[in-house]
Amino acid sequence: MKTLKISEAVVRRLPVYLRHLKELKQSEVLTISSQDLGQKLDLNPAQIRKDLAYFGDFGRKGIGYDVSYLIEQIRHILKLDQQIHVALVGAGKLGQALCNYSGFFNDNMKIVAVFDAFPAKIETAIRNLQVQPMEELKESVEANNIRIGIITVPALEAQQVADRFVEAGVEAILNFAPVILKVPAHVRVHTADFSTDLFSLAYYLPNEGKDVVTNDTTIDHT
């Protein structure tokens, strides 16, 4: 693998490639060109070739990419060829949905512990996991070699949970709370903000009426 600094945008596209390649394999497609892959994913084929070239020479001129081999290589790049243990804090509806999502298990991502601060949730079962109290988080992270934490608690509680994860030794956090977390530089945080994505989609909707009133100013869109 080349020792270049890889941008976050490239890393975020790799799971997109992996998901589509797995669909192709299920359809018994053996090879695919960057052109065809680009058309399927609405991406520039040159961008796909450039992304993959950061990590090695996986394609063959005139033939394209061997689907099974490329799946294997991307899984290795993303470290999905090894089991990655995950802990989740927040046993509400979102947390339960994530625990029950089978897609994690197909790629060696395994939620092995669930925690909550609400007494009524302690010792309830989600899938095959028993919800644990927050007091057991550090011990469980260490005992189960948990490397990633997921936060599905309200915004006001998210930073405290992140602090607990950092203290326990978690290396990366996926945050579903609508708040910016402050963590040490060695801990990676990705935030999945549903409300921001949903609200930004609203910008692209056509207006229902003829006029839009903003700050007492009427804008005619005709």
Phi, psi and omega in degrees: 000136181290141182268060176254154175284119183264131181289156179298325180299320179295313181298322181289337178279335182302315177297331177294315177299315183299314181300316182289322178298322178294324176294320178297319180297321178296331178272008177065031173277127185269320181225157177210142178272161176296330178296311180293320179296320178297319178295320181294323186259001182057046179233156177290125179304325179295325178293319179298313180299318180295316179303311184290328182293339175301332189251349179154178179259097187259344183256166176236131183301131179085348181242318181102212183253135171288118188300309182297318180295319181292324175302313181300318183290318180293320176300321178294316179300318181276004180064024179273005174270005174231153181286127179245119182271139185232144173243145180237134175245121181119090186268034175280198185296318179294315179300319178295319180297319180293321179295329182268000182282116186286342182301328178298317188291332180289342181238032173067012170269118185231119173283115185250354180206141178231137183229154175204152180265351183276118185306324183293340181270341183297133179074003170285161185253136171235117188056240180251019183249144176258129182294129183254156175287156182300333181298340182264002187299307184301313180297320182290321178300316181290318184290328185255011180050050181279126185250338182235138175244143176245133180248119177230047179249167176301157185305320184294338182259349190296317182296320178298320178294318178300319178299321179293320178298314181299315180299326181282346178104013178293141186263341182209152183225133170255117188251122177261358179278142182281067182206149177273121182271146175252117181223163176299158185299333183280354179254125181270133178237130169242135181248127175257100186254095182300318185295320179297315179296318181292315181295322179292329175297325182299331179301327185272358179285141175292147180290141180288323182256177181285321188246149173239129181257121180228119180052048177065012178249125180269127180251121179269121183265008179275000000 
